[in-house]
Amino acid sequence: MISWIVIAILVLVAIVLLKTNHFRHKMWISVLVILALFLYVSVTFIHAENELDFNSTEGALDFVKIYYGWLANGFYNMKSITGNVIKMDWTSTDKTFLNKTLIKSEKK
């Protein structure tokens, strides 16, 4: 329940702050709000999955290790996905797809 209240407050603050006149300020505020939401949601997710205790130093250190590993794994996955997209052949065309599209458009 408290997490939804925090998210709602962040969204309301973002809406109020986005009413500023300067585009640069709007972009900076938008980036900060998105970063804050990402940080809050990711910390909540990791805390719920691993049942960590933030009241002790050992629990906080365990959280930092898990969070760093989670972020590193996410960046590694993005690197892998980007590499696979770059390796794809984007120049070939599938003539059967084009024929199906033309047939559907002719029937209408």
GROMACS elastic network, one bead per residue, 0.5 to 0.9 nm:
[ bonds ]
;  ai    aj funct       b0    kb
    1     4     6  0.54504   500
    1     5     6  0.65763   500
    1     6     6  0.89580   500
    2     5     6  0.50154   500
    2     6     6  0.62692   500
    2     7     6  0.86790   500
    3     6     6  0.51285   500
    3     7     6  0.62285   500
    3     8     6  0.85666   500
    3    40     6  0.85942   500
    3    41     6  0.86760   500
    3    44     6  0.83128   500
    4     7     6  0.50447   500
    4     8     6  0.59980   500
    4     9     6  0.85114   500
    5     8     6  0.50522   500
    5     9     6  0.61200   500
    5    10     6  0.86166   500
    6     9     6  0.51184   500
    6    10     6  0.62030   500
    6    11     6  0.86405   500
    6    40     6  0.89366   500
    7    10     6  0.50955   500
    7    11     6  0.61826   500
    7    12     6  0.86169   500
    7    37     6  0.71189   500
    7    40     6  0.84355   500
    7    41     6  0.89530   500
    8    11     6  0.51063   500
    8    12     6  0.61290   500
    8    13     6  0.85640   500
    9    12     6  0.50858   500
    9    13     6  0.60692   500
    9    14     6  0.84814   500
   10    13     6  0.51249   500
   10    14     6  0.60946   500
   10    15     6  0.86593   500
   10    33     6  0.69845   500
   10    36     6  0.82031   500
   10    37     6  0.76870   500
   11    14     6  0.50105   500
   11    15     6  0.62211   500
   11    16     6  0.86973   500
   11    33     6  0.77768   500
   11    37     6  0.89318   500
   12    15     6  0.50843   500
   12    16     6  0.62350   500
   12    17     6  0.85538   500
   13    16     6  0.51738   500
   13    17     6  0.60314   500
   13    18     6  0.84362   500
   13    33     6  0.86960   500
   14    17     6  0.51132   500
   14    18     6  0.59163   500
   14    19     6  0.87949   500
   14    29     6  0.70910   500
   14    30     6  0.70807   500
   14    33     6  0.65076   500
   15    18     6  0.51658   500
   15    19     6  0.68107   500
   16    19     6  0.56257   500
   16    20     6  0.80868   500
   17    20     6  0.59903   500
   17    25     6  0.87156   500
   17    26     6  0.75082   500
   17    29     6  0.71818   500
   17    30     6  0.89784   500
   18    21     6  0.81678   500
   18    25     6  0.79680   500
   18    26     6  0.53604   500
   18    27     6  0.85718   500
   18    29     6  0.71774   500
   18    30     6  0.76856   500
   19    26     6  0.79071   500
   20    23     6  0.80021   500
   20    25     6  0.71413   500
   20    26     6  0.67330   500
   21    24     6  0.89707   500
   21    25     6  0.78689   500
   21    26     6  0.78808   500
   22    25     6  0.54053   500
   22    26     6  0.64407   500
   22    27     6  0.89132   500
   23    27     6  0.62425   500
   23    28     6  0.86366   500
   24    27     6  0.52712   500
   24    28     6  0.62141   500
   24    29     6  0.86035   500
   25    28     6  0.51240   500
   25    29     6  0.60275   500
   25    30     6  0.84285   500
   26    29     6  0.52289   500
   26    30     6  0.60384   500
   26    31     6  0.86223   500
   27    30     6  0.50336   500
   27    31     6  0.61697   500
   27    32     6  0.86222   500
   28    31     6  0.52024   500
   28    32     6  0.62416   500
   28    33     6  0.86866   500
   29    32     6  0.50628   500
   29    33     6  0.60992   500
   29    34     6  0.85542   500
   30    33     6  0.51860   500
   30    34     6  0.61268   500
   30    35     6  0.84866   500
   31    34     6  0.52105   500
   31    35     6  0.60537   500
   31    36     6  0.85433   500
   32    35     6  0.50486   500
   32    36     6  0.60437   500
   32    37     6  0.85827   500
   33    36     6  0.50137   500
   33    37     6  0.61108   500
   33    38     6  0.85018   500
   34    37     6  0.51291   500
   34    38     6  0.60629   500
   34    39     6  0.85206   500
   35    38     6  0.50749   500
   35    39     6  0.60594   500
   35    40     6  0.85232   500
   36    39     6  0.51132   500
   36    40     6  0.60432   500
   36    41     6  0.85154   500
   37    40     6  0.51159   500
   37    41     6  0.59821   500
   37    42     6  0.83586   500
   38    41     6  0.52932   500
   38    42     6  0.59318   500
   38    43     6  0.84035   500
   39    42     6  0.52705   500
   39    43     6  0.59971   500
   39    44     6  0.84567   500
   40    43     6  0.52940   500
   40    44     6  0.60878   500
   40    45     6  0.85414   500
   41    44     6  0.51288   500
   41    45     6  0.60434   500
   41    46     6  0.86404   500
   42    45     6  0.50336   500
   42    46     6  0.61403   500
   42    47     6  0.84415   500
   42    67     6  0.84068   500
   43    46     6  0.52392   500
   43    47     6  0.59731   500
   43    48     6  0.85060   500
   43    63     6  0.88034   500
   43    67     6  0.76506   500
   44    47     6  0.51102   500
   44    48     6  0.60782   500
   44    49     6  0.85735   500
   45    48     6  0.52296   500
   45    49     6  0.61356   500
   45    50     6  0.86362   500
   46    49     6  0.51371   500
   46    50     6  0.60377   500
   46    51     6  0.80190   500
   46    52     6  0.83581   500
   46    63     6  0.80040   500
   46    66     6  0.78715   500
   46    67     6  0.71840   500
   46    70     6  0.86223   500
   47    50     6  0.54878   500
   47    51     6  0.54497   500
   47    52     6  0.56012   500
   47    53     6  0.83311   500
   47    54     6  0.89931   500
   47    63     6  0.77213   500
   48    51     6  0.53504   500
   48    52     6  0.76767   500
   49    52     6  0.84193   500
   50    63     6  0.86915   500
   50    66     6  0.88917   500
   52    59     6  0.59193   500
   52    60     6  0.78873   500
   52    62     6  0.77037   500
   52    63     6  0.68253   500
   53    56     6  0.64337   500
   53    57     6  0.88534   500
   53    58     6  0.83001   500
   53    60     6  0.71035   500
   53    62     6  0.89611   500
   53    63     6  0.85208   500
   54    57     6  0.73389   500
   54    58     6  0.82892   500
   54    59     6  0.53173   500
   54    60     6  0.52200   500
   54    61     6  0.89123   500
   54    63     6  0.80049   500
   55    58     6  0.86918   500
   55    59     6  0.69961   500
   55    60     6  0.75268   500
   56    59     6  0.52398   500
   56    60     6  0.63807   500
   56    61     6  0.87350   500
   57    60     6  0.50954   500
   57    61     6  0.61605   500
   57    62     6  0.85539   500
   58    61     6  0.51257   500
   58    62     6  0.61178   500
   58    63     6  0.85775   500
   59    62     6  0.50255   500
   59    63     6  0.61522   500
   59    64     6  0.87190   500
   60    63     6  0.50104   500
   60    64     6  0.63010   500
   60    65     6  0.87499   500
   61    64     6  0.50771   500
   61    65     6  0.62861   500
   61    66     6  0.86421   500
   62    65     6  0.51652   500
   62    66     6  0.61607   500
   62    67     6  0.84861   500
   63    66     6  0.51207   500
   63    67     6  0.58772   500
   63    68     6  0.83670   500
   64    67     6  0.51086   500
   64    68     6  0.59368   500
   64    69     6  0.84368   500
   65    68     6  0.52424   500
   65    69     6  0.61408   500
   65    70     6  0.85475   500
   66    69     6  0.50830   500
   66    70     6  0.60238   500
   66    71     6  0.86408   500
   67    71     6  0.61648   500
   67    72     6  0.85065   500
   68    71     6  0.51952   500
   68    72     6  0.60553   500
   68    73     6  0.84901   500
   69    72     6  0.50509   500
   69    73     6  0.59915   500
   69    74     6  0.84897   500
   70    73     6  0.51576   500
   70    74     6  0.61887   500
   70    75     6  0.87572   500
   71    75     6  0.62419   500
   71    76     6  0.85607   500
   72    75     6  0.51601   500
   72    76     6  0.61119   500
   72    77     6  0.85945   500
   73    77     6  0.61149   500
   73    78     6  0.86169   500
   74    77     6  0.50926   500
   74    78     6  0.62403   500
   74    79     6  0.86288   500
   75    78     6  0.50303   500
   75    79     6  0.61319   500
   75    80     6  0.85816   500
   76    79     6  0.50390   500
   76    80     6  0.61932   500
   76    81     6  0.86623   500
   77    80     6  0.50060   500
   77    81     6  0.61218   500
   77    82     6  0.85251   500
   78    81     6  0.50698   500
   78    82     6  0.60309   500
   78    83     6  0.84745   500
   79    82     6  0.51546   500
   79    83     6  0.60972   500
   79    84     6  0.86336   500
   80    83     6  0.50969   500
   80    84     6  0.62242   500
   80    85     6  0.86835   500
   81    84     6  0.51343   500
   81    85     6  0.62207   500
   81    86     6  0.86853   500
   82    85     6  0.51040   500
   82    86     6  0.62205   500
   82    87     6  0.86945   500
   83    86     6  0.51751   500
   83    87     6  0.62833   500
   83    88     6  0.88980   500
   84    87     6  0.51219   500
   84    88     6  0.64587   500
   85    88     6  0.53600   500
   85    89     6  0.87170   500
   86    89     6  0.81635   500
   86    90     6  0.88503   500
   87    90     6  0.88829   500
   88    91     6  0.89811   500
   89    92     6  0.64107   500
   90    93     6  0.81020   500
   93    96     6  0.89020   500
   93    97     6  0.84600   500
   93    98     6  0.83344   500
   94    97     6  0.55646   500
   94    98     6  0.67028   500
   94    99     6  0.89300   500
   95    99     6  0.60650   500
   95   100     6  0.85903   500
   96    99     6  0.50293   500
   96   100     6  0.61573   500
   96   101     6  0.85894   500
   97   100     6  0.51901   500
   97   101     6  0.62451   500
   97   102     6  0.86822   500
   98   101     6  0.51272   500
   98   102     6  0.61934   500
   98   103     6  0.86344   500
   99   102     6  0.50963   500
   99   103     6  0.61113   500
   99   104     6  0.86149   500
  100   103     6  0.51391   500
  100   104     6  0.61920   500
  100   105     6  0.86466   500
  101   104     6  0.52197   500
  101   105     6  0.62392   500
  101   106     6  0.86476   500
  102   105     6  0.51610   500
  102   106     6  0.61252   500
  102   107     6  0.87407   500
  103   106     6  0.51313   500
  103   107     6  0.63489   500
  104   107     6  0.53105   500
  104   108     6  0.68077   500
  105   108     6  0.55074   500
